[in-house]
Amino acid sequence: MKELIKAVTSVRGDIAFQLSHAGMSTSRRLIGTTPLAPSGNVANPYSSSAPKEMNEKDILDVIDSCTKAASRAVKAHVKAIQIHSAHGYLLSRFLSPFFNHRHDEWAGSDENRFRLLKEIVVSLKKVLPNNKPLIVKLNASDGLPRGITPKLAATHAKWLEELGVDAIELSAGIVSHSVFNMCRGNVPASEIAQAQPEKYRNTIEESLKKMDGNH
Ligand SMILES: Cc1cc2nc3c(=O)[nH]c(=O)nc-3n(C[C@H](O)[C@H](O)[C@H](O)COP(=O)(O)O)c2cc1C
């Protein structure tokens, strides 16, 4: 990490490290253990098996791991830290009513679904010196029914500002459920398909429409 930072700063670049927990956006094959999620009752398109519903210790471990990762980054003289809380990675699933159906203090209300991100921000602020900005990448929309909407995202942004977060990067979409809300914007599936080799066009158009997030 130190070498990477040195290489970037030697050409007058700045570098931020992004802290990200994939949650259920991965597979047992890749990580050697069952992927984690706020709730186990959500299909995992990455895997035929259900994710593990996190217990209290799993949640506290994530806060601890993020804090330790931020401390290592500070020690390596990183310029800034970003927390990834978008695209269906763990933290954004906690924020989303579509994915987080827990019956404890980590869900049940917008405040509770925000709790994990809040605890991580509070913990990171304790280890980050004042000159190391803390940035959060946030979904402005999940592109899913009952998921994060722009209105809810505005509430998340306000709460993050109150916690002293320095900047917010807005994105959208859930890699496993509405990936084309993330990468395609409003470009029609037919238009993207037109840019592909003819023999693949129909298949690609059908696949894009299925992945559109309108389900
Ligand atoms: C192959 C690939 C890898 C990506 N890896 C990351 C990543 O590690 N972290 C991240 O925040 N976004 C990642 N993204 C998402 C992009 O940074 C970006 O958020 C996305 O293309 C949507 O654009 P927008 O955020 O401007 O809406 C990745 C995108 C692609 C296509």
The ligand as an SDF file (V2000), in Angstrom:
LIG
                    3D

 31 33  0  0  0  0  0  0  0  0999 V2000
  -15.5520   -3.6060  -14.1320 C   0  0  0  0  0  0  0  0  0  0  0  0
  -16.0570   -2.5710  -13.1700 C   0  0  0  0  0  0  0  0  0  0  0  0
  -15.4990   -2.5180  -11.8980 C   0  0  0  0  0  0  0  0  0  0  0  0
  -15.9610   -1.5780  -10.9630 C   0  0  0  0  0  0  0  0  0  0  0  0
  -15.3930   -1.5350   -9.7180 N   0  0  0  0  0  0  0  0  0  0  0  0
  -15.8150   -0.6120   -8.8360 C   0  0  0  0  0  0  0  0  0  0  0  0
  -15.2260   -0.5230   -7.5410 C   0  0  0  0  0  0  0  0  0  0  0  0
  -14.3210   -1.2650   -7.1600 O   0  0  0  0  0  0  0  0  0  0  0  0
  -15.7010    0.4320   -6.7190 N   0  0  0  0  0  0  0  0  0  0  0  0
  -16.6880    1.2820   -7.0850 C   0  0  0  0  0  0  0  0  0  0  0  0
  -17.0790    2.1460   -6.2800 O   0  0  0  0  0  0  0  0  0  0  0  0
  -17.2660    1.2300   -8.2900 N   0  0  0  0  0  0  0  0  0  0  0  0
  -16.8390    0.3080   -9.1650 C   0  0  0  0  0  0  0  0  0  0  0  0
  -17.4290    0.2320  -10.4070 N   0  0  0  0  0  0  0  0  0  0  0  0
  -18.5530    1.1430  -10.7200 C   0  0  0  0  0  0  0  0  0  0  0  0
  -18.1050    2.4570  -11.3380 C   0  0  0  0  0  0  0  0  0  0  0  0
  -17.1430    3.1030  -10.5320 O   0  0  0  0  0  0  0  0  0  0  0  0
  -19.3130    3.4140  -11.4510 C   0  0  0  0  0  0  0  0  0  0  0  0
  -19.8720    3.6600  -10.1770 O   0  0  0  0  0  0  0  0  0  0  0  0
  -20.3780    2.8370  -12.3550 C   0  0  0  0  0  0  0  0  0  0  0  0
  -19.8400    2.5980  -13.6160 O   0  0  0  0  0  0  0  0  0  0  0  0
  -21.6230    3.7450  -12.4580 C   0  0  0  0  0  0  0  0  0  0  0  0
  -21.2850    5.0770  -12.7310 O   0  0  0  0  0  0  0  0  0  0  0  0
  -21.7680    6.2400  -11.7310 P   0  0  0  0  0  0  0  0  0  0  0  0
  -21.3080    5.8460  -10.3430 O   0  0  0  0  0  0  0  0  0  0  0  0
  -21.1060    7.4830  -12.2140 O   0  0  0  0  0  0  0  0  0  0  0  0
  -23.2750    6.2870  -11.8020 O   0  0  0  0  0  0  0  0  0  0  0  0
  -16.9820   -0.6860  -11.3340 C   0  0  0  0  0  0  0  0  0  0  0  0
  -17.5260   -0.7420  -12.6260 C   0  0  0  0  0  0  0  0  0  0  0  0
  -17.0840   -1.6800  -13.5350 C   0  0  0  0  0  0  0  0  0  0  0  0
  -17.7040   -1.7150  -14.9030 C   0  0  0  0  0  0  0  0  0  0  0  0
  1  2  1  0
  2  3  1  0
  2 30  2  0
  3  4  2  0
  4  5  1  0
  4 28  1  0
  5  6  2  0
  6  7  1  0
  6 13  1  0
  7  8  2  0
  7  9  1  0
  9 10  1  0
 10 11  2  0
 10 12  1  0
 12 13  2  0
 13 14  1  0
 14 15  1  0
 14 28  1  0
 15 16  1  0
 16 17  1  0
 16 18  1  0
 18 19  1  0
 18 20  1  0
 20 21  1  0
 20 22  1  0
 22 23  1  0
 23 24  1  0
 24 25  2  0
 24 26  1  0
 24 27  1  0
 28 29  2  0
 29 30  1  0
 30 31  1  0
M  END
$$$$
